[in-house]
Amino acid sequence: MTMSVGLDPKTQKAALEGVMPWLAPAGVAAEALAKLDRPLMAWMQDPEFHMFDSAAHYAEYEDEPGGLSKLERKIAQLPPRPEWAMERVWTPDEETDEKYDAAYEKGCVTIAGRRLHPRDLDAYTTIAYELADLADQDDEFDPNDVESPANLVRGDLEAGLAWAAAGVCVLQQSLPYPFKDVLPYGEVDNRPAHRAVYAYANLLQLKHPRKAAAWFTAMVYLNPMDNMGARFQAPGGPSGDLPF
């Protein structure tokens, strides 16, 4: 984490615009970091072939009905930024072999009573949603039956949020801070990172909508293609309700 000693508040704010807020580990997150053997590996890809041009990307959508949103216009002004790739730890499934499953199990630890590999970001996301048990995860979900965001939660929101925060904290150990480059969702191994951040923002907005707004905004800066749809929750996005 970089220091900001000597910078005035206005300069600090400008320097951190679009950056994921730093999440201090506590509770489940602190336990996860204490048992983390090492951060996930992350590396900048060859800048000769992997520079993301926000202006060129958004130029393809300027003529669409409504044009670019305020958020998209702001990101379109950024200079080309390096693209990064990350190591991925897969949760064992029907496609993983016995050798991988054994290696995964060997790396597992117990965190808050759950067995998981501490670098498996998808595991934190899965547990978070399992504990929160949101109604909109069901195929029979009808948004017209929801009178308030609180009605979406059928489980323990605080527990789910704690696990989502743990996933984000593990991710933060793996990227330089402040991270202002691009982590493309198109790179399959990067997707657990996006799912972890979205899970945290998604659950946080049910409790603190304004705090969650900064996370949704950061996701669009992180991946302007916005495969997760964070722009629709971010201030200034196509349907954002909160002002910048």
C-alpha positions as protocol buffer text, in pm:
chain_id: "A"
residue {
  index: 1
  type: MET
  ca { x: 0 y: 0 z: 0 }
}
residue {
  index: 2
  type: THR
  ca { x: 147 y: 332 z: -103 }
}
residue {
  index: 3
  type: MET
  ca { x: 172 y: 629 z: 132 }
}
residue {
  index: 4
  type: SER
  ca { x: 15 y: 969 z: 69 }
}
residue {
  index: 5
  type: VAL
  ca { x: 220 y: 1179 z: 312 }
}
residue {
  index: 6
  type: GLY
  ca { x: 242 y: 1542 z: 200 }
}
residue {
  index: 7
  type: LEU
  ca { x: -43 y: 1527 z: -53 }
}
residue {
  index: 8
  type: ASP
  ca { x: -334 y: 1763 z: -5 }
}
residue {
  index: 9
  type: PRO
  ca { x: -683 y: 1603 z: 12 }
}
residue {
  index: 10
  type: LYS
  ca { x: -778 y: 1720 z: -339 }
}
residue {
  index: 11
  type: THR
  ca { x: -465 y: 1565 z: -492 }
}
residue {
  index: 12
  type: GLN
  ca { x: -518 y: 1245 z: -297 }
}
residue {
  index: 13
  type: LYS
  ca { x: -878 y: 1219 z: -418 }
}
residue {
  index: 14
  type: ALA
  ca { x: -773 y: 1270 z: -780 }
}
residue {
  index: 15
  type: ALA
  ca { x: -497 y: 1010 z: -747 }
}
residue {
  index: 16
  type: LEU
  ca { x: -741 y: 751 z: -613 }
}
residue {
  index: 17
  type: GLU
  ca { x: -1030 y: 821 z: -848 }
}
residue {
  index: 18
  type: GLY
  ca { x: -1167 y: 494 z: -979 }
}
residue {
  index: 19
  type: VAL
  ca { x: -944 y: 286 z: -751 }
}
residue {
  index: 20
  type: MET
  ca { x: -1094 y: 13 z: -536 }
}
residue {
  index: 21
  type: PRO
  ca { x: -1117 y: 140 z: -177 }
}
residue {
  index: 22
  type: TRP
  ca { x: -866 y: -20 z: 57 }
}
residue {
  index: 23
  type: LEU
  ca { x: -1049 y: -269 z: 278 }
}
residue {
  index: 24
  type: ALA
  ca { x: -890 y: -315 z: 621 }
}
residue {
  index: 25
  type: PRO
  ca { x: -905 y: -683 z: 722 }
}
residue {
  index: 26
  type: ALA
  ca { x: -1115 y: -772 z: 1024 }
}
residue {
  index: 27
  type: GLY
  ca { x: -1293 y: -1083 z: 1147 }
}
residue {
  index: 28
  type: VAL
  ca { x: -1304 y: -1353 z: 878 }
}
residue {
  index: 29
  type: ALA
  ca { x: -1077 y: -1145 z: 653 }
}
residue {
  index: 30
  type: ALA
  ca { x: -810 y: -1112 z: 920 }
}
residue {
  index: 31
  type: GLU
  ca { x: -823 y: -1487 z: 983 }
}
residue {
  index: 32
  type: ALA
  ca { x: -797 y: -1558 z: 611 }
}
residue {
  index: 33
  type: LEU
  ca { x: -490 y: -1337 z: 572 }
}
residue {
  index: 34
  type: ALA
  ca { x: -328 y: -1494 z: 877 }
}
residue {
  index: 35
  type: LYS
  ca { x: -357 y: -1833 z: 705 }
}
residue {
  index: 36
  type: LEU
  ca { x: -271 y: -1713 z: 356 }
}
residue {
  index: 37
  type: ASP
  ca { x: 45 y: -1894 z: 246 }
}
residue {
  index: 38
  type: ARG
  ca { x: 119 y: -1629 z: -17 }
}
residue {
  index: 39
  type: PRO
  ca { x: -71 y: -1382 z: -234 }
}
residue {
  index: 40
  type: LEU
  ca { x: -201 y: -1483 z: -574 }
}
residue {
  index: 41
  type: MET
  ca { x: 52 y: -1410 z: -845 }
}
residue {
  index: 42
  type: ALA
  ca { x: -36 y: -1114 z: -1067 }
}
residue {
  index: 43
  type: TRP
  ca { x: 165 y: -967 z: -1350 }
}
residue {
  index: 44
  type: MET
  ca { x: 153 y: -691 z: -1609 }
}
residue {
  index: 45
  type: GLN
  ca { x: 127 y: -837 z: -1958 }
}
residue {
  index: 46
  type: ASP
  ca { x: 353 y: -732 z: -2245 }
}
residue {
  index: 47
  type: PRO
  ca { x: 265 y: -365 z: -2304 }
}
residue {
  index: 48
  type: GLU
  ca { x: 344 y: -400 z: -2672 }
}
residue {
  index: 49
  type: PHE
  ca { x: 36 y: -616 z: -2715 }
}
residue {
  index: 50
  type: HIS
  ca { x: -172 y: -555 z: -2402 }
}
residue {
  index: 51
  type: MET
  ca { x: -252 y: -187 z: -2355 }
}
residue {
  index: 52
  type: PHE
  ca { x: -621 y: -115 z: -2304 }
}
residue {
  index: 53
  type: ASP
  ca { x: -739 y: 194 z: -2494 }
}
residue {
  index: 54
  type: SER
  ca { x: -1052 y: 322 z: -2318 }
}
residue {
  index: 55
  type: ALA
  ca { x: -1116 y: 589 z: -2582 }
}
residue {
  index: 56
  type: ALA
  ca { x: -1114 y: 334 z: -2864 }
}
residue {
  index: 57
  type: HIS
  ca { x: -1335 y: 98 z: -2666 }
}
residue {
  index: 58
  type: TYR
  ca { x: -1604 y: 355 z: -2588 }
}
residue {
  index: 59
  type: ALA
  ca { x: -1589 y: 506 z: -2937 }
}
residue {
  index: 60
  type: GLU
  ca { x: -1777 y: 198 z: -3056 }
}
residue {
  index: 61
  type: TYR
  ca { x: -2075 y: 289 z: -2837 }
}
residue {
  index: 62
  type: GLU
  ca { x: -2094 y: 668 z: -2878 }
}
residue {
  index: 63
  type: ASP
  ca { x: -2367 y: 648 z: -3143 }
}
residue {
  index: 64
  type: GLU
  ca { x: -2594 y: 417 z: -2946 }
}
residue {
  index: 65
  type: PRO
  ca { x: -2924 y: 559 z: -2813 }
}
residue {
  index: 66
  type: GLY
  ca { x: -2850 y: 778 z: -2513 }
}
residue {
  index: 67
  type: GLY
  ca { x: -2479 y: 791 z: -2593 }
}
residue {
  index: 68
  type: LEU
  ca { x: -2218 y: 732 z: -2326 }
}
residue {
  index: 69
  type: SER
  ca { x: -2302 y: 781 z: -1961 }
}
residue {
  index: 70
  type: LYS
  ca { x: -2116 y: 1034 z: -1747 }
}
residue {
  index: 71
  type: LEU
  ca { x: -1908 y: 755 z: -1595 }
}
residue {
  index: 72
  type: GLU
  ca { x: -1819 y: 610 z: -1934 }
}
residue {
  index: 73
  type: ARG
  ca { x: -1720 y: 950 z: -2073 }
}
residue {
  index: 74
  type: LYS
  ca { x: -1488 y: 1000 z: -1778 }
}
residue {
  index: 75
  type: ILE
  ca { x: -1318 y: 662 z: -1825 }
}
residue {
  index: 76
  type: ALA
  ca { x: -1293 y: 723 z: -2201 }
}
residue {
  index: 77
  type: GLN
  ca { x: -1059 y: 1015 z: -2128 }
}
residue {
  index: 78
  type: LEU
  ca { x: -800 y: 791 z: -1961 }
}
residue {
  index: 79
  type: PRO
  ca { x: -478 y: 720 z: -2151 }
}
residue {
  index: 80
  type: PRO
  ca { x: -408 y: 360 z: -2260 }
}
residue {
  index: 81
  type: ARG
  ca { x: -341 y: 144 z: -1954 }
}
residue {
  index: 82
  type: PRO
  ca { x: -151 y: -183 z: -1909 }
}
residue {
  index: 83
  type: GLU
  ca { x: -350 y: -505 z: -1884 }
}
residue {
  index: 84
  type: TRP
  ca { x: -279 y: -756 z: -1609 }
}
residue {
  index: 85
  type: ALA
  ca { x: -333 y: -1127 z: -1561 }
}
residue {
  index: 86
  type: MET
  ca { x: -369 y: -1325 z: -1239 }
}
residue {
  index: 87
  type: GLU
  ca { x: -308 y: -1672 z: -1111 }
}
residue {
  index: 88
  type: ARG
  ca { x: -627 y: -1866 z: -1049 }
}
residue {
  index: 89
  type: VAL
  ca { x: -691 y: -2131 z: -786 }
}
residue {
  index: 90
  type: TRP
  ca { x: -986 y: -2342 z: -905 }
}
residue {
  index: 91
  type: THR
  ca { x: -1242 y: -2492 z: -671 }
}
residue {
  index: 92
  type: PRO
  ca { x: -1235 y: -2864 z: -758 }
}
residue {
  index: 93
  type: ASP
  ca { x: -1517 y: -2968 z: -989 }
}
residue {
  index: 94
  type: GLU
  ca { x: -1598 y: -3238 z: -1246 }
}
residue {
  index: 95
  type: GLU
  ca { x: -1333 y: -3099 z: -1482 }
}
residue {
  index: 96
  type: THR
  ca { x: -1041 y: -3112 z: -1237 }
}
residue {
  index: 97
  type: ASP
  ca { x: -841 y: -3432 z: -1206 }
}
residue {
  index: 98
  type: GLU
  ca { x: -741 y: -3630 z: -898 }
}
residue {
  index: 99
  type: LYS
  ca { x: -392 y: -3481 z: -894 }
}
residue {
  index: 100
  type: TYR
  ca { x: -530 y: -3127 z: -884 }
}
residue {
  index: 101
  type: ASP
  ca { x: -794 y: -3217 z: -626 }
}
residue {
  index: 102
  type: ALA
  ca { x: -526 y: -3365 z: -400 }
}
residue {
  index: 103
  type: ALA
  ca { x: -306 y: -3055 z: -435 }
}
residue {
  index: 104
  type: TYR
  ca { x: -603 y: -2830 z: -357 }
}
residue {
  index: 105
  type: GLU
  ca { x: -693 y: -3029 z: -49 }
}
residue {
  index: 106
  type: LYS
  ca { x: -332 y: -3022 z: 68 }
}
residue {
  index: 107
  type: GLY
  ca { x: -342 y: -2642 z: 56 }
}
residue {
  index: 108
  type: CYS
  ca { x: -674 y: -2612 z: 239 }
}
residue {
  index: 109
  type: VAL
  ca { x: -702 y: -2451 z: 582 }
}
residue {
  index: 110
  type: THR
  ca { x: -989 y: -2391 z: 819 }
}
residue {
  index: 111
  type: ILE
  ca { x: -1122 y: -2035 z: 822 }
}
residue {
  index: 112
  type: ALA
  ca { x: -1417 y: -1947 z: 1043 }
}
residue {
  index: 113
  type: GLY
  ca { x: -1512 y: -2313 z: 1056 }
}
residue {
  index: 114
  type: ARG
  ca { x: -1493 y: -2365 z: 678 }
}
residue {
  index: 115
  type: ARG
  ca { x: -1237 y: -2569 z: 486 }
}
residue {
  index: 116
  type: LEU
  ca { x: -1106 y: -2397 z: 174 }
}
residue {
  index: 117
  type: HIS
  ca { x: -789 y: -2304 z: -8 }
}
residue {
  index: 118
  type: PRO
  ca { x: -701 y: -1953 z: 116 }
}
residue {
  index: 119
  type: ARG
  ca { x: -618 y: -1836 z: -240 }
}
residue {
  index: 120
  type: ASP
  ca { x: -944 y: -1963 z: -392 }
}
residue {
  index: 121
  type: LEU
  ca { x: -1135 y: -1638 z: -453 }
}
residue {
  index: 122
  type: ASP
  ca { x: -1440 y: -1820 z: -588 }
}
residue {
  index: 123
  type: ALA
  ca { x: -1468 y: -2011 z: -260 }
}
residue {
  index: 124
  type: TYR
  ca { x: -1509 y: -1687 z: -65 }
}
residue {
  index: 125
  type: THR
  ca { x: -1771 y: -1565 z: -313 }
}
residue {
  index: 126
  type: THR
  ca { x: -1965 y: -1891 z: -301 }
}
residue {
  index: 127
  type: ILE
  ca { x: -1972 y: -1897 z: 79 }
}
residue {
  index: 128
  type: ALA
  ca { x: -2071 y: -1529 z: 92 }
}
residue {
  index: 129
  type: TYR
  ca { x: -2377 y: -1581 z: -127 }
}
residue {
  index: 130
  type: GLU
  ca { x: -2463 y: -1907 z: 45 }
}
residue {
  index: 131
  type: LEU
  ca { x: -2476 y: -1736 z: 385 }
}
residue {
  index: 132
  type: ALA
  ca { x: -2661 y: -1426 z: 264 }
}
residue {
  index: 133
  type: ASP
  ca { x: -2908 y: -1643 z: 69 }
}
residue {
  index: 134
  type: LEU
  ca { x: -3043 y: -1369 z: -157 }
}
residue {
  index: 135
  type: ALA
  ca { x: -3386 y: -1424 z: -306 }
}
residue {
  index: 136
  type: ASP
  ca { x: -3275 y: -1313 z: -653 }
}
residue {
  index: 137
  type: GLN
  ca { x: -3046 y: -1616 z: -679 }
}
residue {
  index: 138
  type: ASP
  ca { x: -3353 y: -1833 z: -740 }
}
residue {
  index: 139
  type: ASP
  ca { x: -3504 y: -1891 z: -1085 }
}
residue {
  index: 140
  type: GLU
  ca { x: -3849 y: -1815 z: -942 }
}
residue {
  index: 141
  type: PHE
  ca { x: -3745 y: -1472 z: -816 }
}
residue {
  index: 142
  type: ASP
  ca { x: -3999 y: -1197 z: -893 }
}
residue {
  index: 143
  type: PRO
  ca { x: -3861 y: -842 z: -839 }
}
residue {
  index: 144
  type: ASN
  ca { x: -4218 y: -714 z: -812 }
}
residue {
  index: 145
  type: ASP
  ca { x: -4252 y: -901 z: -482 }
}
residue {
  index: 146
  type: VAL
  ca { x: -3961 y: -712 z: -324 }
}
residue {
  index: 147
  type: GLU
  ca { x: -4073 y: -404 z: -134 }
}
residue {
  index: 148
  type: SER
  ca { x: -3725 y: -305 z: -14 }
}
residue {
  index: 149
  type: PRO
  ca { x: -3365 y: -430 z: -59 }
}
residue {
  index: 150
  type: ALA
  ca { x: -3381 y: -584 z: 289 }
}
residue {
  index: 151
  type: ASN
  ca { x: -3648 y: -826 z: 164 }
}
residue {
  index: 152
  type: LEU
  ca { x: -3391 y: -979 z: -70 }
}
residue {
  index: 153
  type: VAL
  ca { x: -3196 y: -1123 z: 223 }
}
residue {
  index: 154
  type: ARG
  ca { x: -3320 y: -1456 z: 353 }
}
residue {
  index: 155
  type: GLY
  ca { x: -3000 y: -1551 z: 534 }
}
residue {
  index: 156
  type: ASP
  ca { x: -2732 y: -1372 z: 734 }
}
residue {
  index: 157
  type: LEU
  ca { x: -2621 y: -1059 z: 547 }
}
residue {
  index: 158
  type: GLU
  ca { x: -2345 y: -976 z: 797 }
}
residue {
  index: 159
  type: ALA
  ca { x: -2194 y: -1323 z: 769 }
}
residue {
  index: 160
  type: GLY
  ca { x: -2211 y: -1315 z: 390 }
}
residue {
  index: 161
  type: LEU
  ca { x: -2056 y: -971 z: 379 }
}
residue {
  index: 162
  type: ALA
  ca { x: -1772 y: -1083 z: 608 }
}
residue {
  index: 163
  type: TRP
  ca { x: -1683 y: -1366 z: 371 }
}
residue {
  index: 164
  type: ALA
  ca { x: -1706 y: -1143 z: 65 }
}
residue {
  index: 165
  type: ALA
  ca { x: -1475 y: -896 z: 241 }
}
residue {
  index: 166
  type: ALA
  ca { x: -1229 y: -1178 z: 308 }
}
residue {
  index: 167
  type: GLY
  ca { x: -1214 y: -1255 z: -65 }
}
residue {
  index: 168
  type: VAL
  ca { x: -1152 y: -889 z: -146 }
}
residue {
  index: 169
  type: CYS
  ca { x: -876 y: -865 z: 117 }
}
residue {
  index: 170
  type: VAL
  ca { x: -699 y: -1168 z: -32 }
}
residue {
  index: 171
  type: LEU
  ca { x: -725 y: -1005 z: -374 }
}
residue {
  index: 172
  type: GLN
  ca { x: -584 y: -679 z: -240 }
}
residue {
  index: 173
  type: GLN
  ca { x: -272 y: -862 z: -121 }
}
residue {
  index: 174
  type: SER
  ca { x: -214 y: -971 z: -480 }
}
residue {
  index: 175
  type: LEU
  ca { x: -232 y: -637 z: -666 }
}
residue {
  index: 176
  type: PRO
  ca { x: -27 y: -319 z: -615 }
}
residue {
  index: 177
  type: TYR
  ca { x: -214 y: -37 z: -446 }
}
residue {
  index: 178
  type: PRO
  ca { x: -346 y: 189 z: -581 }
}
residue {
  index: 179
  type: PHE
  ca { x: -419 y: -35 z: -879 }
}
residue {
  index: 180
  type: LYS
  ca { x: -509 y: 191 z: -1173 }
}
residue {
  index: 181
  type: ASP
  ca { x: -449 y: -48 z: -1463 }
}
residue {
  index: 182
  type: VAL
  ca { x: -691 y: -292 z: -1629 }
}
residue {
  index: 183
  type: LEU
  ca { x: -772 y: -647 z: -1522 }
}
residue {
  index: 184
  type: PRO
  ca { x: -962 y: -779 z: -1827 }
}
residue {
  index: 185
  type: TYR
  ca { x: -1255 y: -1008 z: -1758 }
}
residue {
  index: 186
  type: GLY
  ca { x: -1186 y: -1169 z: -2094 }
}
residue {
  index: 187
  type: GLU
  ca { x: -883 y: -1333 z: -1934 }
}
residue {
  index: 188
  type: VAL
  ca { x: -1057 y: -1636 z: -1779 }
}
residue {
  index: 189
  type: ASP
  ca { x: -821 y: -1659 z: -1483 }
}
residue {
  index: 190
  type: ASN
  ca { x: -907 y: -1298 z: -1387 }
}
residue {
  index: 191
  type: ARG
  ca { x: -1277 y: -1371 z: -1345 }
}
residue {
  index: 192
  type: PRO
  ca { x: -1271 y: -1489 z: -981 }
}
residue {
  index: 193
  type: ALA
  ca { x: -1131 y: -1146 z: -888 }
}
residue {
  index: 194
  type: HIS
  ca { x: -1424 y: -970 z: -1054 }
}
residue {
  index: 195
  type: ARG
  ca { x: -1675 y: -1206 z: -896 }
}
residue {
  index: 196
  type: ALA
  ca { x: -1526 y: -1148 z: -552 }
}
residue {
  index: 197
  type: VAL
  ca { x: -1539 y: -768 z: -579 }
}
residue {
  index: 198
  type: TYR
  ca { x: -1890 y: -774 z: -724 }
}
residue {
  index: 199
  type: ALA
  ca { x: -2011 y: -1002 z: -445 }
}
residue {
  index: 200
  type: TYR
  ca { x: -1878 y: -759 z: -184 }
}
residue {
  index: 201
  type: ALA
  ca { x: -2031 y: -455 z: -357 }
}
residue {
  index: 202
  type: ASN
  ca { x: -2359 y: -637 z: -418 }
}
residue {
  index: 203
  type: LEU
  ca { x: -2400 y: -736 z: -53 }
}
residue {
  index: 204
  type: LEU
  ca { x: -2269 y: -405 z: 78 }
}
residue {
  index: 205
  type: GLN
  ca { x: -2530 y: -208 z: -116 }
}
residue {
  index: 206
  type: LEU
  ca { x: -2804 y: -385 z: 79 }
}
residue {
  index: 207
  type: LYS
  ca { x: -2662 y: -226 z: 394 }
}
residue {
  index: 208
  type: HIS
  ca { x: -2472 y: 88 z: 281 }
}
residue {
  index: 209
  type: PRO
  ca { x: -2566 y: 187 z: -77 }
}
residue {
  index: 210
  type: ARG
  ca { x: -2335 y: 491 z: -85 }
}
residue {
  index: 211
  type: LYS
  ca { x: -2035 y: 293 z: 35 }
}
residue {
  index: 212
  type: ALA
  ca { x: -2106 y: 27 z: -227 }
}
residue {
  index: 213
  type: ALA
  ca { x: -2117 y: 290 z: -503 }
}
residue {
  index: 214
  type: ALA
  ca { x: -1739 y: 339 z: -492 }
}
residue {
  index: 215
  type: TRP
  ca { x: -1685 y: -33 z: -543 }
}
residue {
  index: 216
  type: PHE
  ca { x: -1916 y: -53 z: -844 }
}
residue {
  index: 217
  type: THR
  ca { x: -1741 y: 250 z: -994 }
}
residue {
  index: 218
  type: ALA
  ca { x: -1400 y: 92 z: -937 }
}
residue {
  index: 219
  type: MET
  ca { x: -1513 y: -224 z: -1116 }
}
residue {
  index: 220
  type: VAL
  ca { x: -1587 y: -26 z: -1433 }
}
residue {
  index: 221
  type: TYR
  ca { x: -1246 y: 143 z: -1419 }
}
residue {
  index: 222
  type: LEU
  ca { x: -1088 y: -197 z: -1357 }
}
residue {
  index: 223
  type: ASN
  ca { x: -1262 y: -351 z: -1660 }
}
residue {
  index: 224
  type: PRO
  ca { x: -1434 y: -95 z: -1887 }
}
residue {
  index: 225
  type: MET
  ca { x: -1599 y: -377 z: -2084 }
}
residue {
  index: 226
  type: ASP
  ca { x: -1791 y: -428 z: -1759 }
}
residue {
  index: 227
  type: ASN
  ca { x: -1894 y: -789 z: -1806 }
}
residue {
  index: 228
  type: MET
  ca { x: -2046 y: -796 z: -1455 }
}
residue {
  index: 229
  type: GLY
  ca { x: -2281 y: -502 z: -1518 }
}
residue {
  index: 230
  type: ALA
  ca { x: -2137 y: -287 z: -1240 }
}
residue {
  index: 231
  type: ARG
  ca { x: -2197 y: 31 z: -1444 }
}
residue {
  index: 232
  type: PHE
  ca { x: -2570 y: -3 z: -1386 }
}
residue {
  index: 233
  type: GLN
  ca { x: -2510 y: 26 z: -1011 }
}
residue {
  index: 234
  type: ALA
  ca { x: -2239 y: 293 z: -1025 }
}
residue {
  index: 235
  type: PRO
  ca { x: -2306 y: 667 z: -987 }
}
residue {
  index: 236
  type: GLY
  ca { x: -2313 y: 833 z: -1327 }
}
residue {
  index: 237
  type: GLY
  ca { x: -2357 y: 501 z: -1505 }
}
residue {
  index: 238
  type: PRO
  ca { x: -2635 y: 425 z: -1755 }
}
residue {
  index: 239
  type: SER
  ca { x: -2887 y: 390 z: -1473 }
}
residue {
  index: 240
  type: GLY
  ca { x: -2688 y: 511 z: -1172 }
}
residue {
  index: 241
  type: ASP
  ca { x: -2900 y: 699 z: -921 }
}
residue {
  index: 242
  type: LEU
  ca { x: -2625 y: 847 z: -710 }
}
residue {
  index: 243
  type: PRO
  ca { x: -2434 y: 1159 z: -825 }
}
residue {
  index: 244
  type: PHE
  ca { x: -2054 y: 1173 z: -841 }
}
